[in-house]
Amino acid sequence: MNRGLSSGQIWLRPLIYNLLSLIGLVSALLSDSWGDWLAWLTLTLPLWVIVYCWWGKSDG
């Protein structure tokens, strides 16, 4: 009997993406040079995930 995904499996990825976004926002506020690069990388990660899920998977 398959019970599906547990709540931990459902919420793990969104939690990781939100934590990375928070790290990016804080680094953008508190740091120059390397913090700007870290912010850029962490804040564009959700966009890349959206692009991958939207266009990266084939229907067939």
C-alpha positions as a Markdown table, in Angstrom:
| # | Residue | x | y | z |
|---|---|---|---|---|
| 1 | Met | 0.0 | 0.0 | 0.0 |
| 2 | Asn | 1.6 | 3.3 | -1.2 |
| 3 | Arg | 0.8 | 6.2 | 1.1 |
| 4 | Gly | 2.4 | 8.9 | -1.1 |
| 5 | Leu | 4.9 | 11.4 | 0.1 |
| 6 | Ser | 5.5 | 12.4 | 3.8 |
| 7 | Ser | 5.2 | 16.0 | 4.9 |
| 8 | Gly | 8.9 | 16.1 | 5.3 |
| 9 | Gln | 9.4 | 15.1 | 1.6 |
| 10 | Ile | 6.9 | 17.7 | 0.5 |
| 11 | Trp | 8.3 | 20.6 | 2.4 |
| 12 | Leu | 12.0 | 19.9 | 2.1 |
| 13 | Arg | 12.8 | 21.6 | -1.2 |
| 14 | Pro | 10.7 | 24.7 | -0.6 |
| 15 | Leu | 12.4 | 25.1 | 2.8 |
| 16 | Ile | 15.8 | 24.8 | 1.2 |
| 17 | Tyr | 14.9 | 27.3 | -1.5 |
| 18 | Asn | 13.6 | 29.8 | 1.0 |
| 19 | Leu | 16.6 | 29.5 | 3.3 |
| 20 | Leu | 18.9 | 30.1 | 0.3 |
| 21 | Ser | 16.9 | 33.1 | -0.6 |
| 22 | Leu | 17.1 | 34.4 | 2.9 |
| 23 | Ile | 20.9 | 34.0 | 2.8 |
| 24 | Gly | 21.0 | 35.8 | -0.5 |
| 25 | Leu | 19.0 | 38.7 | 0.9 |
| 26 | Val | 21.0 | 39.1 | 4.0 |
| 27 | Ser | 24.3 | 38.9 | 2.1 |
| 28 | Ala | 23.1 | 41.6 | -0.3 |
| 29 | Leu | 22.3 | 43.9 | 2.6 |
| 30 | Leu | 25.4 | 43.3 | 4.7 |
| 31 | Ser | 28.3 | 42.7 | 2.2 |
| 32 | Asp | 29.9 | 44.1 | -0.9 |
| 33 | Ser | 31.8 | 42.2 | -3.6 |
| 34 | Trp | 31.5 | 38.6 | -2.6 |
| 35 | Gly | 28.2 | 39.2 | -0.9 |
| 36 | Asp | 26.7 | 40.6 | -4.1 |
| 37 | Trp | 27.8 | 37.5 | -6.0 |
| 38 | Leu | 26.4 | 35.2 | -3.3 |
| 39 | Ala | 23.1 | 37.2 | -3.4 |
| 40 | Trp | 22.9 | 36.9 | -7.2 |
| 41 | Leu | 23.5 | 33.2 | -7.1 |
| 42 | Thr | 21.1 | 32.4 | -4.3 |
| 43 | Leu | 18.3 | 34.7 | -5.5 |
| 44 | Thr | 18.4 | 33.4 | -9.1 |
| 45 | Leu | 18.2 | 29.7 | -8.0 |
| 46 | Pro | 14.3 | 29.7 | -7.6 |
| 47 | Leu | 14.1 | 31.2 | -11.1 |
| 48 | Trp | 16.3 | 28.4 | -12.6 |
| 49 | Val | 14.1 | 25.9 | -10.8 |
| 50 | Ile | 11.0 | 27.4 | -12.3 |
| 51 | Val | 12.6 | 27.4 | -15.8 |
| 52 | Tyr | 13.7 | 23.8 | -15.4 |
| 53 | Cys | 10.3 | 22.6 | -14.3 |
| 54 | Trp | 8.4 | 24.6 | -16.9 |
| 55 | Trp | 10.6 | 23.9 | -20.0 |
| 56 | Gly | 13.1 | 21.2 | -19.0 |
| 57 | Lys | 10.7 | 18.3 | -18.6 |
| 58 | Ser | 9.2 | 16.7 | -21.7 |
| 59 | Asp | 5.6 | 15.5 | -21.6 |
| 60 | Gly | 6.2 | 12.3 | -23.5 |
